[in-house]
Amino acid sequence: MPDPKVTITTLSWNRKVHTLEWLESLSRLEYPNYDVLVVDNGSTDGSVDAIRSKFPAAKVVENGENLGYARGFNVAMTHAFADGADWVLIMNNDAVIDPEAVRALVDVGERDASVGFVSGKVFHYWRPEEIQTIGTTTHRFLVAGPQIGSGELDHGQYDEIVERELTDDVFLLVRSTVFSKLGGYDEDFAYYGHENVDWCLRIRDAGFKIMYAPAAKLWHKGRTGGAWTAFYLFHQTRNDYVLVAKHLLRPKAFVSAALMALWYQPKWMLLRVRPTKFSQMKAYLRGQFEGMRWLLRHPKKRNAVSAAAPAPASGSANVS
């Protein structure tokens, strides 16, 4: 059988240097049947021209505006699967990938038709032997818990192919049937936080498996876009409440919201943000308010089906 077609895709928004390094790492892949799709969310730093000049084989979709993470990748998957991809590999553009990673991901995914997602071993770019994540734990009240393996040096302790309950999407191989049956990211999580957790829970509810392929390796920079900005803090705080609203029954969701407001989120803020910085504190408090309001207005629903973003209408995106 021929190797299944993989479309490798990322979002680009004013991080030209990172995107070009990402593309350079893809040029060394040993997998024979893949193409590359970059979705540009309205960059103004010359990213699109640089990509077309240095990597003419890569396809570029220009959205013309910043559609955010969830909708941007939904656009990417709509194009990729319509173009015949069997799998789409979602990747952050501030990362470089091991030449054998795509083969390792596909080999695990193709073992079982019920496998919907496959991810691998993510290392810190600046500390190449230190694990960033190999999956995500669940949490009784927050739904998503800490990253597995975070901060550990790799000594082969996570070299077994296993099924995961949740996984990060720094790089995530997605089967075409997942997208056709369930759609992509839920666009209620437009920016920063939990879109991957929600999607993992939905595909598991639908009977798909999430697998971890330890031979698939990637090195991720992270926080290259100002992670602790007011914009980030607002959406991350808000999305905590959106996640529990969608995946916990009302009584438990309210208990979780109270614990988040009084303990988990203040602790998180104190570890990462200067409380004296007014813009950050304002964004954090606004995120709490908007998140609680979202919880009150939306009764729990499992999101059994979340429609993928439709293909861009004529003239809404430039594809080349």
N, C-alpha and C positions, 0 to 999 in steps of 0.2 A: 504494500500500500504506500502511496506517496505520503510524504510528510504533510500534515495539515497546515493550512495557511494561517499564519499569525500576523496580525497587524499590530505594530507597536506604536503606542500613541502617548502624547503628553500635551499639557497646556503650557503656553508661553505667554507671559505678560511682563514685558520690560526686564527680562533677566537674560539678555542675549548671551553673555559669556557662559552661563550655566547651560543654556540650551545647546550651544555649539559643542561644549564638552560632552554633554549627553549624547549628541549625534555622533561624535567621534568614537565614543565607546561602542555604539551600536555597529559601527563599521567593522568592528573586529569580531562580531558574532560568528559562531561556527554553524548556526542553524541555516539550512539551505532555502527555506520557503517562508520569507517574511517580507513585509514592506513597512514603511515608516510614515506616520501621519502626525503632523504637528498642527494643533488647533491654537491659533493666536487670538487672544482675548483683547485685541485693540492696542497692541504694543506701540509705543512712540519712540523707542530707542534704536530703531533700525533692525530689529530682530528678523523680520520677514525677509528683507533684502539680503541680509547676511546668510540666512538659512538657504535661500534659493541660490545664492552665489557659491557657497562652499559645499552644499549638499543638494545638488539639483535632483537627485533621485527621490528625495523626500517630498511627499505631498503636503501642501500647506492649505489649511482652511482658515480664512480670515473672517472672524465674526464681526469685526468693526467696532466692538465694544466689549467691556468686561462682563461676561455672562456669569462669572463666578465658577467655582470648582465643579459643583454637581451638574449644572446645566452645560458647562463647557465640555465635560467628559461625556455627557449624554449625546451631545452633538457629534463628538468624535466617534462614539460607538455606532451611532446611526449611520454615519458615512462608511465606517469600516465593515460592518456586517452587511450593509447593502452592496458593498463591493466584493462580497464573497468570502470574507474572513471566517474561518472556523473558530478561531480564538482571537480575542483582543487582549494585548498586554498593556494595562494601564501602568504608567510610570510617572513619578515626579521628575521634573526636569533638572533638579539639583542633585543628580545621582549619576553614578557610572555603574555599568553592569558587567559581570564576568562573561567572557566569551562563550562559556558553556551553559549559561543560566537558562536560556530559552529552551534548549534541548532538555534540560533537567525538568523544567516546569511542564513541558508538553508530555514527556514520557510518563510523569505521574498522572497528569490529567487524562491521558488516553487509556489508562488501565481500566477505567470504570466509567460508563456513560452517565452515572449519577453524580460524578464530580463536577461541580459548578465553578468553583474557584480553586486556584492553586497559588500559593505564595511561597517565599523561600526565606533565606537567612539575610537579614539586613544588618550591615555593619555601619559604624560611624566613619564617615569619609576622613575626618581628621585624626581618628584613632583606629586604624584599619583592622586591628585584631579584636576590637571591643564590639560586642553585639549591641545593636540598637533595639531590635525586636525580632522575634521569631513567631509572633502570634500575640493574641490578647486574651486575658482572662475575663471571666464574667464576674459580676458583682451583684450581691443580693438587692441593694438599693439603687446603685448608680447604673445598673445594667452592664456597663463595660468597666472592667477593672484594670489593673496595671499591665504593662507589657511583659511578656515572658522573656526572660533572659537579659533584660535591659541592664547594661553596665557590666556584664560578665565578659571576661576574656574567653575566646573560643578555644576550648580544648577537646572538641569532639563530643561534648556532653549532649548536644542536640542534633545528632546525626542520624536520627531514625525518622523514616517517613511515617507521619501520623496524621490523624484527622484532628482538626481544630474546631472549636466552637465559634471563635471570632478570629479575625486577622486584620492586620493593617493593610492599607492599599498604597504603600510606597511603591511597591510593584505587585500587581495582581493580575493573574491570567484568568480571563472570563470566557466561559463557553458560550457559544452563540445561542443555544437554547435557553440559557438563563435570561438573556436579553429579550428574546422573542416571547417568552412566556411571562416574565415578571417586569420587564423594563429595566432601566438603569437606576441611577441614584435618585433618591427622593429629593426633589428640589425644595422641599421645606428646609433642608439642611444646605442652603445655598453656599454658605461660606463657613469654613473653619469648624470642623468638629462633628463627629458621629455619623456622617453620611455612610462611612464604611461599616460601622456597627449595625446600623439600621438595615443596610443591604444584606449583610451576613445573616441577620436574624430572619429576614424575609426569605432568603433562598433556602435556609435550613427548614423553615416552616413548609416550604414547597417540596421538600424531599431531596434537595441537592446536598452534596457533601463539600466541605472546605478542607483542602489538603495542604500539608506543609511538606515542601521538597527541599531537604537540607543541602543538596548539591547545587541549588540555584542561589547564587550570591550576588549581592549588590551593596554598594557603598553610598550612603546618603548623607548629604551635608546638613540639611535642616536649618530652619530659622534664618534663611537667607533673605526673606522678605519682611523682616521686622515683626517677628512673631508676637511681641508683647505690645503692639500698638493698640490704641483705643479701639480701633475697628475690629481687631482680632479678639480683644477681651470681651467686647459686646457680644459677638456672635458665639464665641466659645461658651460664655456663661448662659446665654439664651438657649443654645442647643442642648445643654444638659437637661433642661426642663422638657424640651420638645421630645427628646429621646424617651424619657420615662413616661410621658403622656401617650406616646404611640405604642409602647411595649409593656406597660404595667397596667393592671386593672386600677380603677379609680382610687379605692382606699389606699392601696399600697403606693400608688403614684403620689398621693398627697403626703404620705409619710416620708417618701423619698425626697419630695420637694422641701419639706421642713428640714430634713437632715442636711440637704445641700445648702440651703440658705443659712443655716445656723452653724454648720460645722465644716463640711467638705469644701465648699467654695471659699469661705474666709481663709481656711488653712492654705488652700491652693494660691490664693491671692497674696498672702503674706510671704510665701516662699518665692514668688516670682516678680512681684510688683512693688514699687515704692509707694506706700500708702499716702505719702505727701504729694504725689503727682496728681493734680486735680483731674486732668483729662482722663487718666486711666481709671481713677476711682469712679468718676461720673459714668464712664462707659460700663464698668462692672455693675454698678447699681442699676443702670438702665437695662442691662442685659437680664438682671434678676427680675425686674419689673415686667419686661416684655415676655420673658420665659414663663413666669407665673400666670400672666394673662393668657398666654397661648394654652397652657395646661387647663385653665378654667374653661376656655372656650371650645376645646376639642376633646370630646370623650374618647376614651381609648379605642383605637382601631389598629389592627395588626398590619394594615397596608398590604393585604394579600396580593394586590396588583398595583403597581406604580408605573404609569405609562412612561415610556421613554420619550425624551424630547423629540418632536417631529423633525424630519429633515428640514433644513432651512428653506424657507420660501425663496423663489427666484429673486435674486438681487440682494438677499439678506446676508449672503456669505460669498466670499471669493475663494474658489477652490482651484488649486493648481499643483 
